[in-house]
């Protein structure tokens, strides 16, 4: 059995820490197992700490590493490694496969990089194609988009003869990006409030490369950009307020000259806040966290957002329950009731009702239901109680363009777009008029005022 033990020291966002890795390779098999030991609470996706005490990150299940195996006269071989588990002690086990193991007979040089984007890495000698996305997603507070943060490891040479042996060596990863943490120092502008919900943030410097597609040389850690972009936007997790803003963006390292302008943009539910920074030098170096603590005052440009239509779908999951998906208002509450014993079933005697609240100051612009008929040429009827008014209508072959007895299709309900008042509830009721139907879901289209 040929056993390879690879010891790696992981360089994190702001600090270095030792990480031990073991790669085990069995003769006549194609499996590679890599164990990564965690030190000092370090890893890659979730960030904790602050600018005074330092920032740390940690390994998570699902981390994916890539390796390029090279030998004299041979083609580059891409190897994918994924973290299958992380122990309580912080040891992450990475596994992957390759068809090269049984033929190893000369020294190989391994170039490693993170993250792995493709299931089967497409590589050229020493290089791999990748991207720092210009639109990044924070999935939770204290996290950055891991697909945008790139690292490379030091090259490692292994001399394998195909006999049972154990080879031990050490390498080190380093981050290639700069991490920007954007927060709000104060809110002193009458147009906005510290309680306003923030949707996204954006950094832009004309003439600089902050993101884009590139080719990465894994020997040097250098990017060659093929489609450079001068901005980075981060979409934030639901519920982050302007006063509690802590947005993370991953950027290509750059320097802001005194003649250049850094544009910082914060988009809330109602307004876009923009601030221009110029006349000073600022450095955004590799492997470091740069904190931008913005004061939202009268020097900021605050403009109302154009209305953005949003949509929520409530899917019937039981006789008294629905699940929601889409742009669900943070404070909204839904209640579903039906009279039949069969889920989502309506007849001339049995109705279903969806009641909604928490859409305060939203304009409801559209309501549709996803349903199918049990029999052809039958009618369902509906009632919408909203804004103190009640709207009635029927769904049949003429009013429901996708009328079907085999598939669920959307049917649009007619009413006048209505702004929901504070603490106001509205509801939709469906029942059979001349036949029976099955209801799968309700979709609500709305605009935040």
VEXFIVEX-537289 format. One line per field, with one value per residue (C-alpha): x, y, z. Coordinates in pm, 1 decimal, m for minus. Layout:
BEGIN
X: (X | ...)
Y: (Y | ...)
Z: (Z | ...)
END
This chain:
BEGIN
X: (0.0 | 133.5 | 50.6 | 103.2 | 75.8 | 43.0 | 86.3 | m56.4 | m52.7 | m355.8 | m315.7 | m648.5 | m806.8 | m600.7 | m383.5 | m183.1 | m237.4 | m104.8 | m331.3 | m229.9 | m343.1 | m311.1 | m353.1 | m380.1 | m341.8 | m390.9 | m220.4 | m460.5 | m725.9 | m806.9 | m918.9 | m743.4 | m827.6 | m709.5 | m753.4 | m727.1 | m672.6 | m813.4 | m606.0 | m711.5 | m1071.5 | m953.9 | m1105.2 | m1286.0 | m1656.9 | m1783.7 | m1591.6 | m1595.9 | m1402.6 | m1342.6 | m1074.6 | m936.5 | m907.5 | m854.4 | m1075.8 | m1086.9 | m1267.6 | m1334.2 | m1361.9 | m1706.5 | m1844.0 | m1865.4 | m1535.2 | m1385.3 | m1016.3 | m851.5 | m509.2 | m310.4 | m68.5 | 224.3 | 521.8 | 787.3 | 644.1 | 294.3 | m36.8 | m173.2 | m421.8 | m700.6 | m804.1 | m1115.1 | m1122.3 | m1433.2 | m1472.0 | m1700.5 | m1697.6 | m1558.8 | m1494.8 | m1561.0 | m1186.7 | m1193.0 | m1041.4 | m1190.9 | m1172.5 | m1143.6 | m1197.1 | m1156.6 | m1068.2 | m827.3 | m725.0 | m353.4 | m252.1 | m178.6 | 70.2 | 269.8 | 634.5 | 817.4 | 821.0 | 499.1 | 457.0 | 122.6 | m19.7 | m324.4 | m589.5 | m923.3 | m1214.6 | m1290.6 | m1559.9 | m1592.6 | m1669.3 | m1386.4 | m1125.4 | m1036.2 | m672.3 | m368.9 | m16.0 | m10.8 | m325.8 | m699.0 | m982.4 | m1188.2 | m1377.3 | m1413.5 | m1784.8 | m1900.5 | m2228.8 | m2163.4 | m2406.0 | m2381.5 | m2585.0 | m2570.0 | m2432.2 | m2058.3 | m1999.0 | m1860.1 | m1918.9 | m1674.6 | m1682.4 | m1511.3 | m1223.1 | m923.1 | m617.2 | m314.2 | m80.8 | 294.2 | 406.4 | 497.7 | 709.1 | 650.5 | 872.0 | 656.9 | 787.6 | 463.0 | 593.0 | 453.4 | 589.6 | 507.6 | 596.2 | 556.2 | 586.9 | 454.9 | 289.7 | 106.2 | m202.0 | m236.0 | m535.5 | m511.7 | m793.5 | m861.6 | m1165.3 | m1367.7 | m1598.7 | m1846.8 | m2029.2 | m2222.9 | m2065.5 | m2371.7 | m2699.2 | m2748.2 | m2956.6 | m3326.8 | m3415.8 | m3316.4 | m3328.4 | m3095.8 | m3384.1 | m3408.4 | m3349.7 | m3043.2 | m3071.9 | m2723.9 | m2399.0 | m2161.3 | m1801.2 | m1678.1 | m1350.7 | m1337.6 | m1022.5 | m938.0 | m1003.8 | m1209.4 | m1360.9 | m1402.1 | m1300.7 | m934.1 | m674.3 | m493.1 | m128.3 | m115.7 | 266.2 | 269.7 | m86.8 | m115.5 | m443.3 | m453.1 | m794.2 | m977.2 | m1293.2 | m1212.0 | m1482.2 | m1442.1 | m1708.6 | m1828.4 | m2181.6 | m2289.7 | m2649.2 | m2716.7 | m2905.7 | m3264.1 | m3312.2 | m2979.2 | m3044.9 | m2858.1 | m2756.0 | m2641.1 | m2472.9 | m2177.6 | m2133.0 | m1846.2 | m1709.6 | m1420.0 | m1216.1 | m905.9 | m624.3 | m579.4 | m459.5 | m678.3 | m478.0 | m538.3 | m684.6 | m922.7 | m1276.4 | m1414.3 | m1794.1 | m1971.8 | m2339.3 | m2594.0 | m2936.8 | m3218.9 | m3583.3 | m3668.0 | m3349.7 | m3004.2 | m2731.9 | m2416.1 | m2090.4 | m1781.3 | m1437.2 | m1150.1 | m832.9 | m671.2 | m466.9 | m621.2 | m468.9 | m662.1 | m384.4 | m383.3 | m465.9 | m594.1 | m925.3 | m1000.3 | m1281.0 | m1483.4 | m1691.7 | m1930.4 | m2101.7 | m2446.0 | m2481.5 | m2576.9 | m2264.8 | m2423.7 | m2649.7 | m2984.0 | m3225.6 | m3559.2 | m3552.1 | m3773.0 | m4051.0 | m3938.4 | m4204.0 | m4154.9 | m4324.9 | m4407.2 | m4545.5 | m4737.5 | m4748.7 | m5012.3 | m4826.2 | m5111.4 | m5471.6 | m5373.5 | m5031.7 | m4843.5 | m4474.1 | m4346.5 | m4075.8 | m3957.2 | m3944.7 | m4137.4 | m4189.1 | m3995.0 | m4290.1 | m4552.0 | m4768.4 | m4975.1 | m5271.0 | m5425.4 | m5761.1 | m5965.2 | m6292.5 | m6220.1 | m6031.5 | m5822.3 | m5528.2 | m5609.6 | m5943.4 | m6232.7 | m6590.4 | m6922.3 | m6940.1 | m6576.1 | m6353.5 | m5992.7 | m5876.5 | m5530.3 | m5506.7 | m5202.4 | m5083.4 | m4757.9 | m4771.9 | m4800.2 | m4744.4 | m4708.0 | m4910.1 | m5057.2 | m5041.4 | m5122.2 | m5274.3 | m5271.3 | m5342.9 | m5195.7 | m5474.5 | m5625.3 | m5984.0 | m6112.1 | m6355.4 | m6366.9 | m6577.2 | m6636.8 | m6607.8 | m6433.3 | m6508.4 | m6299.1 | m6334.1 | m6055.2 | m6107.0 | m5850.6 | m5835.0 | m6196.6 | m6320.7 | m6428.9 | m6370.8 | m6554.0 | m6478.5 | m6500.9 | m6235.8 | m6342.4 | m6234.6 | m6274.8 | m6119.8 | m5846.0 | m5627.3 | m5441.4 | m5751.0 | m5644.4 | m5758.1 | m5413.1 | m5165.2 | m5149.3 | m5147.1 | m5161.6 | m5490.3 | m5485.0 | m5745.3 | m5894.3 | m5889.4 | m5772.6 | m5411.5 | m5437.4 | m5201.3 | m5221.6 | m5266.5 | m5090.5 | m5184.2 | m5427.7 | m5507.5 | m5620.8 | m5738.9 | m5818.2 | m6095.6 | m6152.6 | m6433.5 | m6603.1 | m6889.8 | m7002.8 | m6720.8 | m6429.6 | m6066.1 | m5727.6 | m5526.1 | m5145.8 | m5026.0 | m5098.2 | m4866.1 | m4870.6 | m4703.8 | m4637.3 | m4437.5 | m4283.7 | m4396.9)
Y: (0.0 | 346.5 | 602.4 | 974.6 | 1211.6 | 1577.7 | 1835.3 | 2178.4 | 2506.6 | 2715.7 | 3091.8 | 3246.9 | 3583.5 | 3781.4 | 3535.9 | 3219.2 | 2888.8 | 2538.8 | 2276.8 | 1913.9 | 1721.6 | 1349.1 | 1207.6 | 832.0 | 650.6 | 272.9 | 68.4 | m57.8 | 194.2 | 544.4 | 704.8 | 996.6 | 1084.8 | 1414.8 | 1499.9 | 1867.0 | 1943.5 | 2272.8 | 2506.4 | 2827.6 | 2810.0 | 2873.9 | 2789.6 | 2959.5 | 3044.5 | 3196.4 | 3492.2 | 3592.3 | 3852.6 | 4222.4 | 4462.5 | 4502.1 | 4134.2 | 3984.6 | 3785.0 | 3405.5 | 3153.5 | 2777.9 | 2465.4 | 2344.3 | 2027.0 | 2080.2 | 2269.5 | 2167.0 | 2175.2 | 2121.0 | 1978.1 | 1970.4 | 1677.2 | 1733.4 | 1516.3 | 1544.6 | 1463.6 | 1403.5 | 1579.2 | 1777.4 | 1579.1 | 1758.4 | 1609.2 | 1713.6 | 1685.3 | 1752.1 | 1779.0 | 1490.8 | 1550.7 | 1773.8 | 1621.2 | 1788.0 | 1845.7 | 2034.2 | 1769.1 | 1789.4 | 1476.8 | 1545.5 | 1268.0 | 1246.3 | 1008.4 | 999.3 | 732.2 | 816.3 | 645.0 | 297.6 | 435.7 | 668.3 | 589.3 | 922.4 | 1239.4 | 1438.3 | 1802.9 | 1889.0 | 2239.7 | 2291.7 | 2562.0 | 2658.3 | 2673.2 | 2391.4 | 2506.7 | 2220.0 | 1859.2 | 1753.0 | 2031.3 | 2146.2 | 2251.9 | 2339.6 | 2303.9 | 2485.1 | 2686.2 | 2675.3 | 2904.4 | 3079.7 | 3392.6 | 3648.4 | 3708.0 | 4068.5 | 3965.1 | 3779.7 | 3634.5 | 3647.2 | 3348.4 | 3452.1 | 3726.2 | 3694.1 | 3511.7 | 3588.3 | 3419.3 | 3125.4 | 3083.3 | 3422.9 | 3366.6 | 3198.5 | 3033.6 | 2841.7 | 2601.6 | 2577.2 | 2326.7 | 1982.3 | 1717.7 | 1347.9 | 1063.3 | 750.7 | 416.2 | 221.2 | 24.4 | 34.7 | 350.8 | 658.1 | 1006.2 | 1307.7 | 1672.3 | 2018.0 | 2289.7 | 2615.1 | 2782.6 | 3157.2 | 3376.8 | 3567.9 | 3817.9 | 4114.2 | 4096.8 | 4414.9 | 4456.2 | 4741.6 | 4874.9 | 5185.4 | 5417.8 | 5640.4 | 5726.1 | 6101.7 | 6161.8 | 6241.3 | 6044.8 | 5706.9 | 5525.7 | 5287.6 | 5035.9 | 5034.3 | 4688.7 | 4667.5 | 4453.2 | 4488.5 | 4685.4 | 4774.7 | 4894.4 | 5045.6 | 5204.6 | 5306.1 | 5179.4 | 4917.8 | 4543.5 | 4434.9 | 4117.6 | 3917.1 | 3597.8 | 3498.8 | 3228.2 | 3143.1 | 3034.7 | 2795.5 | 2819.0 | 3191.9 | 3267.0 | 3533.3 | 3616.2 | 3696.5 | 3856.0 | 3774.9 | 3970.9 | 4234.4 | 4425.4 | 4743.5 | 4666.9 | 4410.2 | 4378.7 | 4165.7 | 4056.1 | 4044.1 | 3796.8 | 3884.8 | 4120.6 | 4309.5 | 4671.2 | 4987.0 | 5046.4 | 4685.0 | 4660.4 | 4420.4 | 4328.7 | 4116.7 | 4147.7 | 3962.5 | 4174.8 | 4147.4 | 4334.6 | 4694.1 | 5038.3 | 5348.7 | 5646.8 | 6005.9 | 6079.2 | 5781.5 | 5765.5 | 5481.5 | 5463.8 | 5294.7 | 5215.7 | 5075.8 | 4970.6 | 4956.4 | 4865.9 | 5225.9 | 5416.9 | 5393.1 | 5556.9 | 5653.4 | 5799.9 | 5894.9 | 5872.6 | 6055.9 | 6253.0 | 5986.9 | 5672.9 | 5347.0 | 4999.6 | 4675.5 | 4412.7 | 4037.9 | 3825.5 | 4117.8 | 4252.1 | 4617.7 | 4769.5 | 5057.1 | 5224.9 | 5451.4 | 5754.1 | 5800.4 | 6176.2 | 6469.6 | 6419.7 | 6099.6 | 6102.4 | 5942.4 | 5865.3 | 5679.0 | 5338.5 | 5265.8 | 5029.4 | 4667.6 | 4403.2 | 4100.4 | 3765.4 | 3507.7 | 3159.2 | 2974.6 | 2599.8 | 2383.8 | 2122.6 | 1990.1 | 2041.6 | 2334.3 | 2437.5 | 2609.2 | 2665.4 | 2995.8 | 3075.7 | 3387.2 | 3743.1 | 3680.6 | 4003.1 | 3970.5 | 4028.7 | 3843.2 | 3563.3 | 3316.1 | 3099.1 | 2827.0 | 2658.0 | 2408.4 | 2223.4 | 1902.1 | 1604.7 | 1582.6 | 1826.0 | 2126.7 | 1983.8 | 2220.6 | 2135.4 | 2314.9 | 2250.6 | 2268.3 | 2577.5 | 2669.1 | 3005.7 | 3165.0 | 3460.5 | 3690.4 | 3969.6 | 4161.5 | 4314.5 | 4663.4 | 4944.3 | 4692.9 | 4728.9 | 4391.7 | 4390.6 | 4030.3 | 3712.4 | 3378.1 | 3019.9 | 2694.7 | 2439.3 | 2173.0 | 2060.5 | 1715.5 | 1723.3 | 1911.2 | 2220.6 | 2298.7 | 2625.8 | 2731.5 | 3059.1 | 3285.0 | 3571.7 | 3818.6 | 4033.3 | 4314.4 | 4680.2 | 4680.9 | 4553.5 | 4209.3 | 4086.3 | 3782.5 | 3588.1 | 3251.0 | 3030.7 | 2833.4 | 2764.8 | 3129.1 | 3303.2 | 3046.6 | 3015.2 | 2707.1 | 2512.5 | 2151.6 | 1828.3 | 1666.0 | 1935.8 | 2212.8 | 2551.2 | 2910.8 | 3097.6 | 3476.4 | 3628.2 | 3969.6 | 4260.2 | 4621.9 | 4661.5 | 4760.1 | 4907.5 | 4713.1 | 4923.6 | 4880.6 | 4555.0 | 4474.6 | 4117.2 | 4008.4 | 3667.1 | 3456.0 | 3192.9 | 2928.3 | 2677.2 | 2479.0 | 2644.5 | 2368.3 | 2120.0 | 2004.6 | 2122.1 | 2070.2 | 2369.8 | 2341.8 | 2694.3 | 3067.7 | 3336.7 | 3697.7 | 3976.3 | 4301.1 | 4623.9 | 4775.0 | 5137.1)
Z: (0.0 | m90.4 | 177.2 | 124.2 | 418.9 | 323.3 | 600.2 | 514.5 | 703.9 | 609.1 | 575.4 | 667.7 | 607.4 | 852.3 | 1039.6 | 981.9 | 1151.7 | 1117.5 | 955.1 | 921.8 | 612.9 | 544.0 | 194.1 | 180.5 | m149.4 | m174.1 | m441.6 | m710.0 | m603.8 | m723.4 | m395.6 | m230.3 | 130.2 | 275.4 | 645.1 | 739.1 | 1105.7 | 1228.7 | 1445.7 | 1618.5 | 1491.5 | 1135.4 | 797.3 | 513.1 | 497.8 | 821.4 | 965.3 | 1331.5 | 1527.9 | 1468.0 | 1349.4 | 1701.8 | 1793.7 | 1446.7 | 1214.4 | 1202.0 | 982.4 | 991.8 | 776.4 | 676.5 | 519.3 | 145.1 | 109.3 | m225.2 | m313.3 | m650.0 | m733.9 | m1056.9 | m1078.6 | m1317.6 | m1419.3 | m1690.1 | m2029.3 | m1895.6 | m1935.1 | m1637.7 | m1430.5 | m1243.0 | m909.7 | m713.2 | m333.5 | m121.9 | 255.9 | 349.6 | 724.9 | 997.8 | 1341.3 | 1676.3 | 1700.6 | 1370.1 | 1142.9 | 792.2 | 575.8 | 202.4 | m53.2 | m427.7 | m710.4 | m1003.2 | m1253.0 | m1238.0 | m913.9 | m1050.3 | m1304.0 | m1081.7 | m1154.4 | m1164.4 | m953.7 | m956.0 | m862.6 | m702.7 | m736.6 | m513.7 | m517.5 | m361.2 | m439.3 | m679.2 | m921.3 | m1166.9 | m1073.5 | m1305.8 | m1317.6 | m1668.8 | m1646.6 | m1854.8 | m1716.2 | m1380.6 | m1459.6 | m1397.7 | m1514.2 | m1246.7 | m1150.1 | m874.8 | m919.4 | m951.4 | m783.2 | m458.0 | m203.5 | 174.4 | 294.1 | 661.3 | 882.7 | 933.2 | 605.6 | 264.4 | m71.3 | m68.3 | m446.2 | m482.2 | m236.6 | m399.8 | m246.1 | m373.5 | m198.2 | m228.5 | m491.7 | m354.7 | m530.9 | m458.7 | m579.2 | m601.7 | m718.0 | m692.4 | m395.9 | m43.4 | 111.8 | 316.4 | 197.9 | 426.1 | 331.9 | 422.0 | 217.2 | 284.9 | 137.8 | 102.8 | 22.4 | m306.3 | m243.1 | m21.2 | 209.0 | 259.4 | 557.6 | 511.9 | 817.7 | 913.3 | 1171.7 | 1212.9 | 1044.2 | 1041.7 | 730.7 | 762.4 | 447.8 | 595.7 | 928.4 | 1112.4 | 1104.6 | 723.1 | 571.7 | 345.1 | 32.2 | m118.3 | m116.7 | m398.7 | m437.6 | m763.6 | m876.5 | m1240.4 | m1408.8 | m1143.2 | m1159.3 | m858.8 | m1006.6 | m1324.5 | m1506.6 | m1507.0 | m1553.6 | m1229.4 | m1238.6 | m943.0 | m928.0 | m856.3 | m745.2 | m1016.4 | m1191.8 | m1564.3 | m1613.1 | m1935.6 | m1850.6 | m1585.8 | m1397.0 | m1191.3 | m930.8 | m677.5 | m538.8 | m242.4 | m188.7 | 184.6 | 404.7 | 493.1 | 785.5 | 796.7 | 893.2 | 799.9 | 1160.7 | 1200.5 | 860.6 | 835.8 | 470.0 | 337.9 | m14.9 | m177.9 | m420.7 | m632.8 | m449.9 | m567.6 | m459.6 | m466.4 | m589.9 | m484.5 | m828.1 | m822.0 | m680.7 | m469.2 | m489.9 | m198.5 | m257.9 | m11.8 | m140.2 | 114.9 | 59.5 | m23.2 | m106.8 | m262.4 | m53.0 | m241.4 | m112.5 | m313.8 | m155.0 | m327.6 | m263.7 | m43.2 | m92.1 | 23.3 | 1.9 | m47.7 | m23.0 | m68.2 | 242.1 | 451.5 | 580.3 | 504.8 | 711.9 | 569.1 | 839.9 | 651.6 | 797.8 | 640.5 | 666.8 | 446.2 | 232.7 | 99.1 | m202.4 | m113.1 | m398.7 | m391.9 | m556.4 | m851.4 | m743.9 | m762.4 | m800.4 | m579.2 | m561.3 | m293.4 | m348.9 | m75.1 | m145.7 | 21.6 | 230.4 | 445.4 | 542.6 | 767.3 | 640.2 | 358.6 | 292.0 | 151.7 | m102.9 | m282.0 | m144.6 | 176.2 | 377.6 | 700.7 | 935.4 | 732.1 | 871.7 | 670.5 | 774.1 | 558.4 | 620.5 | 423.0 | 478.2 | 286.0 | 431.4 | 111.7 | 80.5 | m137.9 | m253.5 | m327.7 | m424.1 | m434.0 | m58.0 | 49.6 | 23.9 | 100.0 | 238.7 | 258.2 | 498.0 | 499.2 | 724.1 | 760.0 | 411.1 | 562.3 | 306.3 | 22.3 | m294.4 | m394.4 | m775.3 | m864.0 | m720.9 | m897.9 | m798.9 | m926.7 | m965.2 | m1186.6 | m1247.3 | m1161.9 | m1454.4 | m1785.8 | m1849.7 | m1482.1 | m1291.8 | m973.1 | m803.8 | m582.1 | m340.6 | m252.1 | 57.6 | 50.0 | 155.4 | 271.7 | m63.9 | m184.4 | m538.8 | m681.8 | m996.5 | m1171.7 | m1332.0 | m1637.4 | m1995.7 | m2093.8 | m1790.6 | m1719.9 | m2029.6 | m1901.4 | m1794.2 | m1739.5 | m1576.6 | m1602.3 | m1494.1 | m1236.6 | m1411.9 | m1297.9 | m1307.7 | m1261.3 | m1027.5 | m1108.0 | m861.5 | m838.4 | m709.7 | m345.2 | m83.7 | 243.1 | 554.5 | 886.4 | 1065.9 | 784.8 | 680.0 | 334.2 | 223.1 | m82.2 | m78.9 | m348.3 | m391.0 | m667.2 | m849.4 | m1082.9 | m1026.1 | m812.2 | m823.0 | m656.8 | m535.5 | m526.9 | m444.7 | m429.6 | m569.9 | m450.7 | m651.9 | m465.7 | m459.6 | m144.7 | m114.7)
END
